[in-house]
């Protein structure tokens, strides 16, 4: 594939980083694509990982969009899923394990930064496949969307300071929201919750869906592509890597001003060639858990 500069999100030939894989039990496939887009720096990170835990094949997928530098997003990429897999209740009580892993990773990151005079933070949108369950958690504005029956359903909630409940929570905690090109916390940042921002997470609703595919992406996609457009755009694409690249290309062509990272996961059945394809008989059952928390600090700075 070529040499990858993980900090730039580009291969040596200047093309976006992309890739994909198929689970050992051949029940699902995934693909990803990532690029700095029109920016000179890269603060998006992603993780796609398949592991065996207590006899279960598990898939772990995440998109992490940093602000105030790449440090927080890189830390979350390196530690969140490892903390989750080591949790003693990862298989038996995955929902609680996810909440604990988010909280522990946030706490450890803040400890690692205590002597640093910086305010790095990161959004996170993660999807965990365990057996026939898909658990989705998010903090910040990296979003998760599923396709069911060809229709788009958001299974995460963006945490933006212009939302009434988020604005009330910020003000109740002693913060303030003002207009500076967009609604911003403290007049500085345009995301109201993120890792490392001294204010974390709340639990969202649990939703059960039979799904065709899942999209995780940073706001470099969602700022210019709607949920419905994203689902329609890749509905007929069988290769999840190509689907992720299609989304990234469209966001870039529409003028996205941010880093762009997309992960697509499909329920799949194998082709004779060994490639994965989506099939209606192999749709996944999802339990979508939106996780956020209760911590405030500087959300994300936009340029």
ABEGO torsion letter per residue (X at the ends): XEBBBAAAGBBAAGBBBBEBBBBAAGABBBBBBBBAEABABBABBBBBBBBBBGGBBBBBBBBBBBBGEAAAAAAAAAAAAAAAAABAAAAABAAAAAAAAAAAAAAAAAAAAAABBBBBBBBBBBBBBBEABBBBBBBEABBBBBBBGGBBBBABBBBBAABAAAAAAAAAAGBBBBBBGBBBBGGABABABBBGAGBBBBBBBBBBBBBABBBBBBAAAAAABBAAAAAAAAAABABAAAAAAAAAAAAAAAGBABBBBBBBBBBBBBBAAGBBBBBAAABBBBBBBBBBBBBBBBBBBBX
